[in-house]
Amino acid sequence: MNVLINDIPHALSAPATVADALRAMNAVPPFAVAVNRAFVPRSAYAAHPLQDDDRIEVIRPVTGG
């Protein structure tokens, strides 16, 4: 299955979840996740299924002033 994670193509083994995508990119918290522009709560990462061509955005907080 092919997905885009932060606009970078990734191939994941189907079936895949948000948690699988985060492992594929070695994500380190803190971050928030959206799939096809819909927010996915952290408690749902392991259960949220991905489909071929999904767009996953991993957003990191920005600090400063």
C-alpha positions in Angstrom: 0.0 0.0 0.0 1.3 3.4 -0.9 0.7 6.5 1.3 2.1 10.0 1.6 3.5 11.0 4.9 4.2 14.7 5.0 4.2 14.6 1.2 6.9 11.9 1.1 5.8 8.5 -0.5 6.0 5.5 1.8 5.2 1.9 1.0 3.5 0.1 3.9 2.4 -3.6 4.2 -1.4 -3.9 4.1 -3.4 -3.8 6.3 -1.7 -0.7 7.9 -2.7 1.7 10.6 -1.6 5.2 11.7 0.7 3.5 14.2 2.4 1.6 11.4 2.9 4.8 9.4 4.4 6.5 12.5 6.8 3.6 13.0 7.8 3.8 9.3 8.9 7.4 9.7 10.4 6.9 13.2 8.2 9.6 14.6 9.3 11.0 18.0 6.6 12.8 20.1 5.3 15.4 20.5 3.2 15.5 17.4 -0.4 15.5 16.1 -1.7 13.4 13.2 -4.2 14.0 10.5 -5.3 11.5 7.8 -6.8 13.1 4.7 -7.1 16.4 6.7 -9.1 14.7 9.5 -7.5 14.8 13.0 -6.8 11.3 14.5 -6.6 11.2 18.3 -3.5 9.5 19.8 -5.8 6.8 21.4 -6.9 5.8 17.9 -3.5 5.4 16.2 -3.3 1.6 16.5 -6.9 1.1 15.4 -7.2 3.8 12.6 -6.9 1.9 9.3 -5.1 3.4 6.3 -6.1 3.0 2.7 -4.0 3.1 -0.4 -3.1 6.7 -1.4 -4.0 8.2 2.0 -2.3 11.4 3.0 -0.9 11.4 6.5 0.3 14.7 8.1 2.5 14.5 11.2 2.5 18.0 12.7 5.0 19.0 15.3 4.4 21.9 17.7 6.4 25.1 17.1 7.7 27.1 20.0 9.4 30.5 20.1 8.4 34.1 20.0 
